[in-house]
Amino acid sequence: MADHCHNTPGLAGETLAEIHDCLTLALDASERASYSQSEREARSYMRTALRRTTRLIGGAAWAR
């Protein structure tokens, strides 16, 4: 039997929190003094994904 309902739209809060944590860790782990153009673009995409995930979770409680 499934642990969750397939009729519920969107992702579970726990999944969003895990995505949020993974994005935060990836940004922290890759932080350094200078970046190539492609690295800056990749970090920009990760920051955008982190902001969107934060909004989906509920914003204020997760805001940094």
N, C-alpha and C positions, 0 to 999 in steps of 0.2 A: 504494500500500500504506500502511496506517495506521502511524503512528509509535509507537503504544501498543497495549496489549492491552485489548480491551473486556471481558474476563473478570475483570479486577482490580477489586474493589470500592473505593469511596472515591476521593479525589483524590490525584494525584501529589504528592510532597513539594515539588517545585518550585512547583506551583500553590498549595499551602498557604503556602509561604514568600512568594510574591508577594502573596497576600491579606493576610497578616500585615503585610507592608511597606506596602501601600496603606492599611490601617486605621491603622497607626502614623502615617503621613504625614498622613492626614486629621485625626487628633486633634491632631497637632502644629500643623498649618496653621490650625486653627480655634480654637486656644487664645487666650484673652484674659481680662480681669479679671472681666467679668460676662456672664451669658447669660440669654436669655429662657427661659421654661418649656419651650417646644418645643425649643430648642437644648440644654437640659440633658437632656431625654429622648433626643434624637438621639445626643448624646455618650455617654449611658449605654448605649444599644443598641450603639454602636460599641465601647465598652470591653468589653461582654459578648462580642461577636463576636471581639474580639481575644484575650480570655482563652480562649475555646473553641478558636480556631485554634491558639493556643500549646499547649494540651493535645493537640490532634490531631498537631501536629508532633513533640511529644516532651517538652514541658515545660521541664525544667531548662536545656537549651541555649538556649532562647528567652526564659526568664523575665527580667523586668525588675525 
